[in-house]
Amino acid sequence: MNEFDRMRRTAEHMKQTYPPGTRIQLDHMEDPWAPVPPGTRGTVQYVDDIGQIGMQWDNGRSLSLVPGEDSFRKLTDAELTEEQEQNNQNNLNGDDFDEDEGPVLSM
Protein backbone atom coordinates (compact mmCIF):
# COMPACT_ATOMS: atom_id res chain seq x y z
CA MET A 1 0.00 0.00 0.00
CA ASN A 2 1.39 3.40 -0.92
CA GLU A 3 1.25 6.53 1.24
CA PHE A 4 -1.75 7.94 -0.63
CA ASP A 5 -3.80 4.78 -0.01
CA ARG A 6 -2.81 4.76 3.66
CA MET A 7 -3.90 8.41 4.11
CA ARG A 8 -7.16 7.81 2.22
CA ARG A 9 -7.99 4.79 4.40
CA THR A 10 -7.10 6.70 7.56
CA ALA A 11 -9.33 9.62 6.52
CA GLU A 12 -12.20 7.26 5.69
CA HIS A 13 -11.84 5.58 9.10
CA MET A 14 -11.88 9.00 10.82
CA LYS A 15 -15.01 10.01 8.88
CA GLN A 16 -16.80 6.87 10.06
CA THR A 17 -15.55 7.16 13.64
CA TYR A 18 -16.21 10.90 14.05
CA PRO A 19 -19.26 11.88 11.95
CA PRO A 20 -20.53 15.47 12.12
CA GLY A 21 -22.26 16.12 15.44
CA THR A 22 -19.95 13.84 17.47
CA ARG A 23 -19.05 15.43 20.81
CA ILE A 24 -15.37 15.34 21.79
CA GLN A 25 -13.33 16.38 24.81
CA LEU A 26 -9.76 17.53 24.29
CA ASP A 27 -7.04 16.07 26.50
CA HIS A 28 -4.02 17.83 24.92
CA MET A 29 -3.34 19.79 21.76
CA GLU A 30 0.07 19.98 20.08
CA ASP A 31 -0.20 23.60 18.94
CA PRO A 32 2.63 25.78 20.28
CA TRP A 33 0.99 29.08 19.28
CA ALA A 34 -2.65 28.91 20.29
CA PRO A 35 -3.82 25.55 21.59
CA VAL A 36 -7.34 24.89 22.78
CA PRO A 37 -7.18 24.36 26.58
CA PRO A 38 -7.31 20.77 27.88
CA GLY A 39 -10.77 19.70 28.97
CA THR A 40 -12.52 21.84 26.35
CA ARG A 41 -15.45 20.13 24.66
CA GLY A 42 -16.61 20.60 21.11
CA THR A 43 -18.61 19.27 18.20
CA VAL A 44 -17.23 17.67 15.04
CA GLN A 45 -18.15 19.70 11.96
CA TYR A 46 -16.35 17.55 9.35
CA VAL A 47 -13.36 15.31 8.70
CA ASP A 48 -11.21 16.45 5.78
CA ASP A 49 -9.54 14.28 3.14
CA ILE A 50 -6.35 13.83 5.17
CA GLY A 51 -8.19 12.88 8.37
CA GLN A 52 -8.02 16.13 10.32
CA ILE A 53 -11.16 16.70 12.38
CA GLY A 54 -12.77 20.10 11.91
CA MET A 55 -14.14 21.22 15.27
CA GLN A 56 -16.41 23.87 16.67
CA TRP A 57 -15.20 24.19 20.25
CA ASP A 58 -17.59 25.24 23.02
CA ASN A 59 -15.30 28.20 23.79
CA GLY A 60 -15.90 29.62 20.30
CA ARG A 61 -12.68 28.42 18.67
CA SER A 62 -12.69 26.36 15.48
CA LEU A 63 -9.22 24.81 15.44
CA SER A 64 -9.02 21.31 13.90
CA LEU A 65 -7.75 18.21 15.66
CA VAL A 66 -4.82 16.31 14.19
CA PRO A 67 -5.17 12.60 15.05
CA GLY A 68 -1.84 11.14 16.13
CA GLU A 69 -0.63 14.51 17.43
CA ASP A 70 -3.55 15.77 19.52
CA SER A 71 -5.06 13.72 22.33
CA PHE A 72 -8.86 13.60 22.59
CA ARG A 73 -11.81 11.30 23.18
CA LYS A 74 -15.49 10.96 22.36
CA LEU A 75 -17.86 11.84 25.16
CA THR A 76 -19.54 8.85 26.76
CA ASP A 77 -23.30 8.31 26.65
CA ALA A 78 -23.44 9.32 30.33
CA GLU A 79 -21.57 12.57 29.61
CA LEU A 80 -23.86 13.33 26.66
CA THR A 81 -26.92 12.77 28.87
CA GLU A 82 -25.43 15.01 31.56
CA GLU A 83 -24.75 17.75 28.99
CA GLN A 84 -28.29 17.52 27.65
CA GLU A 85 -29.77 17.72 31.14
CA GLN A 86 -27.58 20.74 31.93
CA ASN A 87 -28.63 22.46 28.68
CA ASN A 88 -32.29 21.76 29.45
CA GLN A 89 -31.86 23.18 32.97
CA ASN A 90 -30.10 26.29 31.61
CA ASN A 91 -32.95 26.83 29.14
CA LEU A 92 -35.55 26.52 31.93
CA ASN A 93 -33.63 28.98 34.11
CA GLY A 94 -33.11 31.44 31.28
CA ASP A 95 -29.35 31.09 31.60
CA ASP A 96 -29.04 30.73 27.84
CA PHE A 97 -30.70 34.05 27.00
CA ASP A 98 -29.60 35.60 23.73
CA GLU A 99 -30.36 39.30 23.53
CA ASP A 100 -31.15 38.89 19.81
CA GLU A 101 -34.05 36.62 20.80
CA GLY A 102 -35.61 39.15 23.17
CA PRO A 103 -38.46 41.55 22.45
CA VAL A 104 -37.78 44.61 20.35
CA LEU A 105 -38.52 47.89 22.11
CA SER A 106 -39.30 50.97 20.07
CA MET A 107 -39.63 54.57 21.05
Secondary structure, 3 states (H helix, E strand, C coil): CCHHHHHHHHHHHHHHHCCCCCEEEEEECCCCCCCCCCCCEEEEEEECCCCCEEEEECCCCCCCECECCEEEEECCHHHHHHHHHHHHHHHHHCCCCCHHHCCCCCC
